[in-house]
Amino acid sequence: MSVWLLDTNLLIAMLWPTHALHEQAQEWSRAQQQVQWATCPFTQSGFVRILSNPAFSSDAVSPAEATERLSANLSSPRHRFLPASISFAQAVALLGSALQGHRQVTDAYLLGLAVHHQVCLATFDRSIEALAAYRNPEVVQVIGS
């Protein structure tokens, strides 16, 4: 069974019904019935941080409520938790010179973590493809492309 590590934006879109890309995320998830979806400490904390930020949505919730929503979905038999079991330096070493700017730092770690755990990274963010193209273009699936 394949495993997809969801980046924070895809995780939010899947679990937050008022998100602009919720339907697209749900369609993708339904098409992946034989696939497990994964989170890690970075994507889980990003989910809670963004959902509890009033600048994100007028529907923002407290961190406790965001954590409850996340936890309820993590009990899915399709969910797999990936520990952040490699250092940042180890994760980005896989990318060579592809890491160029501060906006790529978290994406680079998630990509390296996916490679480390031998899973794929699923995202809406096309810019991650540029990082993956250096060595592992097959490790990223951009939803909607």
DSSP file (Angstrom, degrees, kcal/mol; ACC not computed):
  #  RESIDUE AA STRUCTURE BP1 BP2  ACC     N-H-->O    O-->H-N    N-H-->O    O-->H-N    TCO  KAPPA ALPHA  PHI   PSI    X-CA   Y-CA   Z-CA
    1    1 A M              0   0    0      0, 0.0    34,-0.2     0, 0.0     2,-0.1   0.000 360.0 360.0 360.0 132.5    0.0    0.0    0.0
    2    2 A S  E     -a   35   0A   0     32,-0.6    34,-2.9   117,-0.0     2,-0.4  -0.379 360.0-148.7 -74.7 156.1    1.3    3.4   -0.9
    3    3 A V  E     -a   36   0A   0     32,-0.2   117,-2.3   115,-0.2     2,-0.5  -0.996   5.7-161.5-129.6 133.6    1.7    6.2    1.6
    4    4 A W  E     -ab  37 120A   0     32,-2.5    34,-3.2    -2,-0.4     2,-0.6  -0.969  11.6-146.5-115.5 121.6    1.3    9.9    1.0
    5    5 A L  E     -ab  38 121A   0    115,-3.8   117,-2.9    -2,-0.5     2,-0.4  -0.786  23.6-141.9 -80.3 118.9    2.7   12.5    3.4
    6    6 A L  E     - b   0 122A   0     32,-2.4    34,-0.2    -2,-0.6   117,-0.2  -0.693   8.1-134.3 -84.9 130.6    0.2   15.4    3.3
    7    7 A D     >  -     0   0    0    115,-2.2     4,-2.5    -2,-0.4     5,-0.2  -0.343  34.3 -97.3 -73.8 169.9    1.8   18.8    3.5
    8    8 A T  H  > S+     0   0    0      1,-0.2     4,-2.6     2,-0.2     5,-0.2   0.880 121.8  53.0 -59.5 -42.1    0.0   21.3    5.8
    9    9 A N  H  > S+     0   0    0      1,-0.2     4,-2.4     2,-0.2    -1,-0.2   0.909 112.4  44.3 -63.2 -41.5   -2.0   23.0    3.1
   10   10 A L  H  > S+     0   0    0    112,-0.2     4,-2.4     2,-0.2    -1,-0.2   0.901 111.8  53.5 -69.1 -40.0   -3.4   19.7    1.8
   11   11 A L  H  X S+     0   0    0     -4,-2.5     4,-1.9     2,-0.2    -2,-0.2   0.928 111.7  45.5 -59.0 -45.8   -4.1   18.5    5.3
   12   12 A I  H  X S+     0   0    0     -4,-2.6     4,-2.0     1,-0.2     7,-0.2   0.935 111.9  51.4 -63.6 -46.3   -6.1   21.7    6.1
   13   13 A A  H  < S+     0   0    0     -4,-2.4    -1,-0.2     1,-0.2    -2,-0.2   0.877 111.5  48.3 -60.3 -37.6   -8.0   21.5    2.8
   14   14 A M  H  < S+     0   0    0     -4,-2.4    -1,-0.2     1,-0.2    -2,-0.2   0.883 122.0  32.1 -68.5 -38.0   -9.0   17.8    3.5
   15   15 A L  H  < S+     0   0    0     -4,-1.9    -2,-0.2    -5,-0.2    -1,-0.2   0.501 104.2  73.8-104.2  -4.7  -10.2   18.4    7.0
   16   16 A W    ><  -     0   0    0     -4,-2.0     3,-2.2    -5,-0.1     6,-0.1  -0.896  63.3-159.8-115.0 102.7  -11.6   22.0    6.9
   17   17 A P  T 3  S+     0   0    0      0, 0.0    -1,-0.1     0, 0.0     6,-0.1   0.724  88.4  51.9 -58.4 -26.2  -14.9   22.0    5.1
   18   18 A T  T 3  S+     0   0    0      4,-0.1     2,-0.1     3,-0.1    -5,-0.1   0.442  80.0 119.9 -91.7   2.3  -14.9   25.8    4.3
   19   19 A H  S X  S-     0   0    0     -3,-2.2     3,-1.9    -7,-0.2     4,-0.4  -0.412  72.8-124.0 -66.0 141.3  -11.4   25.7    2.8
   20   20 A A  T 3  S+     0   0    0      1,-0.3     3,-0.2     2,-0.1     4,-0.2   0.780 111.4  40.6 -58.0 -29.2  -11.4   26.9   -0.9
   21   21 A L  T 3> S+     0   0    0      1,-0.2     4,-2.6     2,-0.1    -1,-0.3   0.184  81.3 111.0-106.0  16.5   -9.8   23.6   -2.0
   22   22 A H  H <> S+     0   0    0     -3,-1.9     4,-2.7     1,-0.2     5,-0.2   0.927  79.2  46.8 -58.0 -48.4  -11.8   21.3    0.3
   23   23 A E  H  > S+     0   0    0     -4,-0.4     4,-2.6     1,-0.2    -1,-0.2   0.910 112.9  49.2 -62.6 -41.6  -13.7   19.6   -2.5
   24   24 A Q  H  > S+     0   0    0      2,-0.2     4,-2.2     1,-0.2    -1,-0.2   0.907 112.5  48.3 -64.0 -40.8  -10.6   19.1   -4.7
   25   25 A A  H  X S+     0   0    0     -4,-2.6     4,-2.4     2,-0.2    -2,-0.2   0.902 111.9  49.5 -65.4 -41.0   -8.8   17.6   -1.7
   26   26 A Q  H  X S+     0   0    0     -4,-2.7     4,-2.7    -5,-0.2    -2,-0.2   0.902 109.7  51.0 -65.5 -41.3  -11.7   15.3   -0.9
   27   27 A E  H  X S+     0   0    0     -4,-2.6     4,-1.8     2,-0.2    -2,-0.2   0.926 111.1  48.6 -60.5 -44.6  -11.9   14.2   -4.6
   28   28 A W  H  X S+     0   0    0     -4,-2.2     4,-0.6     1,-0.2    -2,-0.2   0.929 111.7  49.7 -60.8 -45.2   -8.2   13.4   -4.5
   29   29 A S  H >< S+     0   0    0     -4,-2.4     3,-1.1     1,-0.2    -2,-0.2   0.907 108.9  51.4 -62.3 -42.7   -8.6   11.5   -1.2
   30   30 A R  H >< S+     0   0    0     -4,-2.7     3,-0.8     1,-0.3    -1,-0.2   0.857 107.7  53.4 -62.8 -34.3  -11.6    9.4   -2.6
   31   31 A A  H 3< S+     0   0    0     -4,-1.8    -1,-0.3     1,-0.2     3,-0.2   0.627 103.8  59.3 -74.3 -12.3   -9.5    8.5   -5.6
   32   32 A Q  T X<  +     0   0    0     -3,-1.1     3,-2.3    -4,-0.6    -1,-0.2  -0.187  61.3 139.1-108.1  39.0   -6.7    7.2   -3.3
   33   33 A Q  T <  S+     0   0    0     -3,-0.8    -1,-0.2     1,-0.3    -2,-0.1   0.758  73.6  50.1 -59.5 -26.7   -8.7    4.6   -1.5
   34   34 A Q  T 3  S+     0   0    0     -3,-0.2   -32,-0.6     2,-0.1     2,-0.4   0.220  99.8  88.0 -94.3  15.3   -5.8    2.1   -1.5
   35   35 A V  E <   -a    2   0A   0     -3,-2.3     2,-0.3    -6,-0.2   -32,-0.2  -0.910  68.6-138.9-118.5 139.1   -3.4    4.7   -0.2
   36   36 A Q  E     -a    3   0A   0    -34,-2.9   -32,-2.5    -2,-0.4     2,-0.4  -0.678  17.5-142.1 -86.8 150.2   -2.6    5.6    3.4
   37   37 A W  E     -ac   4  79A   0     41,-2.1    43,-2.0    -2,-0.3     2,-0.3  -0.913  18.2-158.5-112.9 145.5   -2.2    9.3    4.3
   38   38 A A  E     -ac   5  80A   0    -34,-3.2   -32,-2.4    -2,-0.4     2,-0.3  -0.864  12.6-169.9-125.8 154.1    0.4   10.4    6.7
   39   39 A T  E     - c   0  81A   0     41,-1.6    43,-3.0    -2,-0.3   -32,-0.1  -0.861   6.2-162.8-129.0 168.6    1.2   13.4    9.0
   40   40 A C     >  -     0   0    0     -2,-0.3     4,-2.5   -34,-0.2     5,-0.3  -0.858  44.1 -87.2-140.5 174.4    4.3   14.3   10.9
   41   41 A P  H  > S+     0   0    0      0, 0.0     4,-2.3     0, 0.0     5,-0.2   0.859 125.6  52.8 -56.5 -35.1    4.9   16.7   13.8
   42   42 A F  H  > S+     0   0    0      2,-0.2     4,-2.1     1,-0.2     5,-0.1   0.928 112.5  41.8 -68.0 -44.8    5.4   19.6   11.4
   43   43 A T  H  > S+     0   0    0      2,-0.2     4,-2.0     1,-0.2    -1,-0.2   0.867 115.4  50.8 -73.2 -34.3    2.2   19.1    9.5
   44   44 A Q  H  X S+     0   0    0     -4,-2.5     4,-2.0     2,-0.2    -2,-0.2   0.939 113.4  43.7 -66.5 -46.5    0.2   18.5   12.6
   45   45 A S  H  X S+     0   0    0     -4,-2.3     4,-2.7    -5,-0.3    -2,-0.2   0.874 112.5  53.8 -67.9 -34.7    1.5   21.6   14.4
   46   46 A G  H  X S+     0   0    0     -4,-2.1     4,-2.5    -5,-0.2     5,-0.3   0.894 106.4  53.1 -63.2 -39.9    1.0   23.6   11.2
   47   47 A F  H  X S+     0   0    0     -4,-2.0     4,-2.5     2,-0.2     5,-0.2   0.945 113.4  41.9 -58.2 -50.7   -2.6   22.5   11.0
   48   48 A V  H  X S+     0   0    0     -4,-2.0     4,-1.5     1,-0.2    -2,-0.2   0.910 114.1  52.4 -66.1 -42.6   -3.3   23.7   14.6
   49   49 A R  H  < S+     0   0    0     -4,-2.7    -2,-0.2     1,-0.2    -1,-0.2   0.924 115.5  39.7 -60.2 -46.3   -1.4   26.9   14.1
   50   50 A I  H >< S+     0   0    0     -4,-2.5     3,-1.7     1,-0.2     6,-0.3   0.925 113.6  51.8 -74.5 -44.2   -3.2   27.9   11.0
   51   51 A L  H 3< S+     0   0    0     -4,-2.5    10,-2.2    -5,-0.3    -1,-0.2   0.757 111.1  49.4 -66.0 -22.0   -6.7   26.8   12.0
   52   52 A S  T 3< S+     0   0    0     -4,-1.5    -1,-0.3     8,-0.2    -2,-0.2   0.334  88.9  99.1 -97.0   8.0   -6.4   28.8   15.3
   53   53 A N    X>  -     0   0    0     -3,-1.7     3,-2.0     1,-0.1     4,-1.0  -0.852  63.6-152.6 -96.8 115.8   -5.3   32.0   13.5
   54   54 A P  T 34 S+     0   0    0      0, 0.0     6,-0.2     0, 0.0    -1,-0.1   0.749  95.4  64.8 -59.6 -22.5   -8.1   34.5   13.0
   55   55 A A  T 34 S+     0   0    0      1,-0.2     3,-0.1     3,-0.1    -5,-0.1   0.746  97.1  58.0 -70.6 -21.8   -6.3   35.9   10.0
   56   56 A F  T <4 S-     0   0    0     -3,-2.0     2,-0.3    -6,-0.3    -1,-0.2   0.922 124.1 -17.6 -71.5 -45.8   -6.8   32.5    8.3
   57   57 A S    ><  -     0   0    0     -4,-1.0     3,-1.6    -7,-0.2    -1,-0.3  -0.994  49.3-121.9-161.0 150.0  -10.5   32.4    8.5
   58   58 A S  T 3  S+     0   0    0     -2,-0.3    -1,-0.1     1,-0.3    -3,-0.1   0.659 116.6  61.7 -68.5 -13.5  -13.5   34.0   10.3
   59   59 A D  T 3  S+     0   0    0     -5,-0.0    -1,-0.3     2,-0.0   -41,-0.0   0.218  76.5 144.9 -93.4  12.7  -14.2   30.4   11.3
   60   60 A A    <   -     0   0    0     -3,-1.6     2,-0.2    -6,-0.2    -8,-0.2  -0.143  33.0-156.3 -54.0 148.1  -10.9   30.1   13.2
   61   61 A V        -     0   0    0    -10,-2.2    -1,-0.1     1,-0.1    -4,-0.1  -0.706  25.0 -84.1-120.5 171.5  -11.1   27.9   16.2
   62   62 A S     >  -     0   0    0     -2,-0.2     4,-2.6     1,-0.1     5,-0.2  -0.333  42.7-108.9 -70.2 159.5   -9.1   27.7   19.4
   63   63 A P  H  > S+     0   0    0      0, 0.0     4,-2.4     0, 0.0     5,-0.2   0.882 121.8  54.0 -56.2 -36.8   -5.9   25.6   19.4
   64   64 A A  H  > S+     0   0    0      2,-0.2     4,-2.2     1,-0.2     5,-0.1   0.920 109.6  46.5 -64.4 -42.6   -7.7   23.0   21.6
   65   65 A E  H  > S+     0   0    0      2,-0.2     4,-2.4     1,-0.2    -1,-0.2   0.898 112.2  50.4 -66.4 -39.9  -10.5   22.8   19.1
   66   66 A A  H  X S+     0   0    0     -4,-2.6     4,-2.5     1,-0.2    -2,-0.2   0.904 110.6  50.1 -63.4 -40.3   -8.1   22.5   16.2
   67   67 A T  H  X S+     0   0    0     -4,-2.4     4,-3.1    -5,-0.2    -2,-0.2   0.898 109.7  51.0 -64.5 -40.6   -6.3   19.7   18.0
   68   68 A E  H  X S+     0   0    0     -4,-2.2     4,-2.4     2,-0.2    -2,-0.2   0.923 110.7  48.3 -62.1 -44.2   -9.5   17.9   18.7
   69   69 A R  H  X S+     0   0    0     -4,-2.4     4,-1.3     2,-0.2    -2,-0.2   0.926 114.2  46.8 -62.3 -44.3  -10.5   18.1   15.0
   70   70 A L  H >X S+     0   0    0     -4,-2.5     4,-1.8     1,-0.2     3,-0.5   0.951 111.8  50.1 -61.2 -50.2   -7.0   16.8   14.0
   71   71 A S  H 3X S+     0   0    0     -4,-3.1     4,-0.7     1,-0.3    -2,-0.2   0.870 105.3  57.1 -59.2 -39.2   -7.1   14.0   16.6
   72   72 A A  H 3< S+     0   0    0     -4,-2.4     3,-0.4     1,-0.2    -1,-0.3   0.871 111.8  42.7 -60.6 -36.2  -10.5   12.8   15.4
   73   73 A N  H X< S+     0   0    0     -4,-1.3     3,-1.5    -3,-0.5    -1,-0.2   0.759 102.8  66.0 -82.2 -25.5   -9.2   12.4   11.9
   74   74 A L  H 3< S+     0   0    0     -4,-1.8    -1,-0.2     1,-0.3    -2,-0.2   0.662  87.9  70.4 -70.9 -13.9   -5.9   10.8   13.0
   75   75 A S  T 3< S+     0   0    0     -4,-0.7    -1,-0.3    -3,-0.4    -2,-0.1   0.506  72.1 120.0 -80.0  -2.4   -7.8    7.8   14.3
   76   76 A S  S X  S-     0   0    0     -3,-1.5     3,-1.8     1,-0.1    -3,-0.0  -0.349  71.7-130.8 -59.9 138.6   -8.6    6.8   10.6
   77   77 A P  T 3  S+     0   0    0      0, 0.0    -1,-0.1     0, 0.0    -3,-0.0   0.707 108.7  60.2 -64.4 -16.8   -7.3    3.4    9.7
   78   78 A R  T 3  S+     0   0    0    -42,-0.1   -41,-2.1     2,-0.0     2,-0.3   0.555  86.9  98.6 -85.0  -7.8   -5.8    5.0    6.6
   79   79 A H  E <   -c   37   0A   0     -3,-1.8     2,-0.4   -43,-0.2   -41,-0.2  -0.584  48.9-175.9 -86.4 143.0   -3.6    7.4    8.7
   80   80 A R  E     -c   38   0A   0    -43,-2.0   -41,-1.6    -2,-0.3     2,-0.5  -1.000  18.4-138.4-133.5 135.0    0.0    6.8    9.4
   81   81 A F  E     -c   39   0A   0     -2,-0.4   -41,-0.2   -43,-0.2   -43,-0.1  -0.812  11.9-158.6 -94.2 130.5    2.2    8.9   11.7
   82   82 A L        -     0   0    0    -43,-3.0     2,-0.1    -2,-0.5    32,-0.0  -0.935  15.3-138.1-107.7 114.3    5.7    9.6   10.5
   83   83 A P        -     0   0    0      0, 0.0     2,-2.4     0, 0.0     3,-0.1  -0.384  22.0-115.1 -68.2 148.7    8.1   10.6   13.2
   84   84 A A        +     0   0    0      1,-0.2   -44,-0.0    -2,-0.1    29,-0.0  -0.525  57.7 156.6 -79.4  73.6   10.5   13.5   12.5
   85   85 A S        +     0   0    0     -2,-2.4     2,-0.3    28,-0.1    -1,-0.2   0.298  46.4  62.1 -94.6   8.3   13.3   11.0   12.9
   86   86 A I  S    S-     0   0    0     -3,-0.1    27,-0.1     3,-0.0    26,-0.0  -0.957  83.5-111.0-129.5 154.2   16.0   12.8   10.8
   87   87 A S     >  -     0   0    0     -2,-0.3     4,-2.2     1,-0.1     5,-0.2  -0.277  30.5-109.6 -74.5 165.2   17.7   16.1   11.4
   88   88 A F  H  > S+     0   0    0      1,-0.2     4,-2.5     2,-0.2     5,-0.3   0.930 120.3  53.1 -59.4 -45.1   17.1   19.1    9.1
   89   89 A A  H  > S+     0   0    0      1,-0.2     4,-1.3     2,-0.2    -1,-0.2   0.893 109.5  48.3 -60.1 -40.7   20.6   18.8    7.8
   90   90 A Q  H  > S+     0   0    0      2,-0.2     4,-0.6     1,-0.2    -1,-0.2   0.909 111.7  50.5 -65.1 -41.3   20.0   15.1    6.9
   91   91 A A  H >< S+     0   0    0     -4,-2.2     3,-0.8     1,-0.2    -2,-0.2   0.921 114.6  41.0 -64.6 -45.2   16.7   15.9    5.2
   92   92 A V  H >< S+     0   0    0     -4,-2.5     3,-1.8     1,-0.2     4,-0.5   0.660  95.8  78.6 -82.8 -13.7   18.1   18.7    3.0
   93   93 A A  H >< S+     0   0    0     -4,-1.3     3,-0.8     1,-0.3    -1,-0.2   0.813  87.5  62.4 -60.3 -27.6   21.3   16.9    2.2
   94   94 A L  T << S+     0   0    0     -3,-0.8    -1,-0.3    -4,-0.6    -2,-0.2   0.680  98.4  57.1 -68.6 -17.4   19.2   14.9   -0.3
   95   95 A L  T X  S-     0   0    0     -3,-1.8     3,-2.1     1,-0.3    -1,-0.2   0.548  81.7-166.5 -96.2  -8.6   18.4   18.0   -2.2
   96   96 A G  G X  S-     0   0    0     -3,-0.8     3,-0.6    -4,-0.5    -1,-0.3  -0.355  71.2 -16.1  58.2-130.7   21.9   19.2   -3.0
   97   97 A S  G 3  S+     0   0    0      1,-0.2    -1,-0.3    -2,-0.1    -4,-0.1   0.329 111.4  98.5 -89.6   7.8   21.8   22.8   -4.3
   98   98 A A  G <   +     0   0    0     -3,-2.1     2,-0.8    -6,-0.1    -1,-0.2   0.815  61.2  86.1 -67.1 -29.6   18.1   22.8   -5.0
   99   99 A L    <   +     0   0    0     -3,-0.6     3,-0.1    -7,-0.2    -1,-0.0  -0.630  50.2 150.3 -75.3 111.3   17.3   24.6   -1.6
  100  100 A Q        +     0   0    0     -2,-0.8     2,-0.3     1,-0.2    -1,-0.2   0.712  48.1  33.1-115.8 -30.0   17.7   28.2   -2.5
  101  101 A G  S >  S-     0   0    0      1,-0.1     3,-1.7     0, 0.0     4,-0.3  -0.866  73.6-108.6-138.8 165.9   15.5   30.4   -0.3
  102  102 A H  G >  S+     0   0    0     -2,-0.3     3,-0.9     1,-0.3     4,-0.3   0.752 112.3  63.2 -64.0 -25.6   13.8   30.8    3.1
  103  103 A R  G 3  S+     0   0    0      1,-0.2     4,-0.3     2,-0.1    -1,-0.3   0.602 100.3  54.5 -76.0  -9.3   10.4   30.0    1.7
  104  104 A Q  G <> S+     0   0    0     -3,-1.7     4,-3.0     1,-0.1    -1,-0.2   0.491  80.1  95.2 -97.5  -5.6   11.5   26.5    0.8
  105  105 A V  H <> S+     0   0    0     -3,-0.9     4,-2.0    -4,-0.3     5,-0.1   0.922  89.0  37.9 -60.3 -52.9   12.9   25.4    4.2
  106  106 A T  H  > S+     0   0    0     -4,-0.3     4,-2.7     1,-0.2    -1,-0.2   0.920 117.5  51.7 -65.7 -42.2    9.8   23.6    5.6
  107  107 A D  H  > S+     0   0    0     -4,-0.3     4,-2.5     1,-0.2    -2,-0.2   0.904 108.3  52.4 -58.8 -41.3    9.0   22.1    2.2
  108  108 A A  H  X S+     0   0    0     -4,-3.0     4,-2.5     2,-0.2    -1,-0.2   0.906 109.8  48.1 -62.8 -42.1   12.6   20.8    1.9
  109  109 A Y  H  X S+     0   0    0     -4,-2.0     4,-2.9    -5,-0.2     5,-0.2   0.945 111.9  49.1 -64.1 -46.4   12.4   19.1    5.3
  110  110 A L  H  X S+     0   0    0     -4,-2.7     4,-2.4     1,-0.2    -2,-0.2   0.900 111.9  49.6 -60.0 -40.1    9.0   17.5    4.4
  111  111 A L  H  X S+     0   0    0     -4,-2.5     4,-2.3    -5,-0.2    -1,-0.2   0.936 112.5  46.3 -63.7 -46.8   10.5   16.3    1.1
  112  112 A G  H  X S+     0   0    0     -4,-2.5     4,-2.6     1,-0.2    -2,-0.2   0.880 111.8  51.8 -62.9 -38.2   13.5   14.9    2.8
  113  113 A L  H  X S+     0   0    0     -4,-2.9     4,-2.3     2,-0.2    -1,-0.2   0.903 108.8  51.0 -65.0 -41.2   11.4   13.2    5.5
  114  114 A A  H  <>S+     0   0    0     -4,-2.4     5,-2.6    -5,-0.2     4,-0.5   0.935 111.9  46.6 -60.9 -46.5    9.2   11.6    2.8
  115  115 A V  H ><5S+     0   0    0     -4,-2.3     3,-1.1     1,-0.2    -2,-0.2   0.929 111.0  53.0 -61.0 -45.0   12.3   10.2    1.1
  116  116 A H  H 3<5S+     0   0    0     -4,-2.6    -1,-0.2     1,-0.3    -2,-0.2   0.894 114.7  40.6 -57.4 -42.5   13.7    9.0    4.4
  117  117 A H  T 3<5S-     0   0    0     -4,-2.3    -1,-0.3    -5,-0.1    -2,-0.2   0.402 112.4-120.2 -88.9   2.7   10.4    7.1    5.2
  118  118 A Q  T < 5S+     0   0    0     -3,-1.1     2,-0.2    -4,-0.5    -3,-0.2   0.909  73.3 118.8  57.6  46.5   10.1    5.9    1.6
  119  119 A V      < -     0   0    0     -5,-2.6     2,-0.3    -6,-0.1    -1,-0.2  -0.736  63.2-107.3-125.7 177.7    6.7    7.6    1.0
  120  120 A C  E     -b    4   0A   0   -117,-2.3  -115,-3.8    -2,-0.2     2,-0.5  -0.808  22.3-126.8-109.1 152.7    5.5   10.4   -1.3
  121  121 A L  E     -bd   5 140A   0     18,-3.5    20,-2.7    -2,-0.3     2,-0.4  -0.869  21.1-159.5 -98.9 125.4    4.7   14.0   -0.5
  122  122 A A  E     +bd   6 141A   0   -117,-2.9  -115,-2.2    -2,-0.5     2,-0.3  -0.893  26.0 146.3-107.6 136.5    1.3   15.2   -1.6
  123  123 A T  E     - d   0 142A   0     18,-2.2    20,-3.6    -2,-0.4  -117,-0.0  -0.968  54.7-134.7-157.6 163.6    0.7   18.9   -2.0
  124  124 A F  S    S+     0   0    0     -2,-0.3     2,-0.8    18,-0.2    18,-0.1   0.496  80.5 103.4 -94.4 -11.5   -1.1   21.6   -3.9
  125  125 A D    >   -     0   0    0      1,-0.2     3,-1.2     2,-0.0     4,-0.4  -0.624  51.6-170.2 -85.1 105.7    2.2   23.6   -4.0
  126  126 A R  T >> S+     0   0    0     -2,-0.8     3,-1.3     1,-0.2     4,-0.5   0.756  79.9  72.4 -64.6 -25.2    3.8   23.4   -7.5
  127  127 A S  H >> S+     0   0    0      1,-0.3     4,-0.8     2,-0.2     3,-0.7   0.754  84.4  67.6 -66.5 -21.2    7.0   25.0   -6.2
  128  128 A I  H <> S+     0   0    0     -3,-1.2     4,-2.3     1,-0.2     3,-0.3   0.813  87.5  68.2 -66.9 -28.0    7.9   21.8   -4.3
  129  129 A E  H <> S+     0   0    0     -3,-1.3     4,-2.3    -4,-0.4    -1,-0.2   0.869  93.4  57.9 -57.9 -35.7    8.3   20.1   -7.7
  130  130 A A  H << S+     0   0    0     -3,-0.7     4,-0.5    -4,-0.5    -1,-0.2   0.887 107.8  46.2 -63.8 -38.0   11.4   22.3   -8.2
  131  131 A L  H >< S+     0   0    0     -4,-0.8     3,-0.9    -3,-0.3     4,-0.4   0.928 115.2  46.2 -66.9 -44.4   13.0   20.9   -5.0
  132  132 A A  H >X S+     0   0    0     -4,-2.3     4,-1.6     1,-0.2     3,-1.0   0.805  97.4  72.2 -69.7 -29.1   12.1   17.3   -5.9
  133  133 A A  T 3< S+     0   0    0     -4,-2.3    -1,-0.2     1,-0.2    -2,-0.2   0.748  82.2  73.6 -60.9 -23.0   13.3   17.6   -9.5
  134  134 A Y  T <4 S-     0   0    0     -3,-0.9    -1,-0.2    -4,-0.5    -2,-0.2   0.921 129.7 -24.2 -58.0 -45.7   16.9   17.7   -8.2
  135  135 A R  T <4 S+     0   0    0     -3,-1.0    -2,-0.2    -4,-0.4     3,-0.1   0.599 136.0  37.8-136.3 -33.1   16.9   14.0   -7.4
  136  136 A N    ><  +     0   0    0     -4,-1.6     3,-1.8    -5,-0.2     4,-0.2  -0.505  48.4 157.1-132.2  64.6   13.5   12.5   -6.8
  137  137 A P  G >  S+     0   0    0      0, 0.0     3,-1.1     0, 0.0    -4,-0.1   0.798  77.2  61.9 -62.0 -25.7   10.7   13.9   -9.0
  138  138 A E  G 3  S+     0   0    0      1,-0.2    -5,-0.1    -6,-0.2    -2,-0.0   0.566  87.8  72.4 -76.6  -6.9    8.6   10.8   -8.4
  139  139 A V  G <  S+     0   0    0     -3,-1.8   -18,-3.5    -7,-0.1     2,-0.4   0.524  90.7  66.9 -86.1  -5.1    8.4   11.5   -4.7
  140  140 A V  E <   -d  121   0A   0     -3,-1.1     2,-0.5   -20,-0.2   -18,-0.2  -0.950  56.6-170.3-119.9 134.6    6.0   14.5   -5.1
  141  141 A Q  E     -d  122   0A   0    -20,-2.7   -18,-2.2    -2,-0.4     2,-0.7  -0.978  11.9-155.0-119.3 118.4    2.4   14.5   -6.3
  142  142 A V  E >   -d  123   0A   0     -2,-0.5     3,-1.4   -20,-0.2   -18,-0.2  -0.829  21.5-130.1 -90.5 118.9    1.0   18.0   -7.0
  143  143 A I  T 3  S+     0   0    0    -20,-3.6  -118,-0.1    -2,-0.7   -17,-0.1  -0.487  89.3  22.2 -71.0 132.7   -2.8   17.7   -6.7
  144  144 A G  T 3         0   0    0     -2,-0.2    -1,-0.2  -120,-0.1   -20,-0.1   0.499 360.0 360.0  90.7   4.4   -4.6   19.3   -9.6
  145  145 A S    <         0   0    0     -3,-1.4    -2,-0.1   -19,-0.0   -21,-0.0   0.438 360.0 360.0-105.0 360.0   -1.7   19.0  -12.1
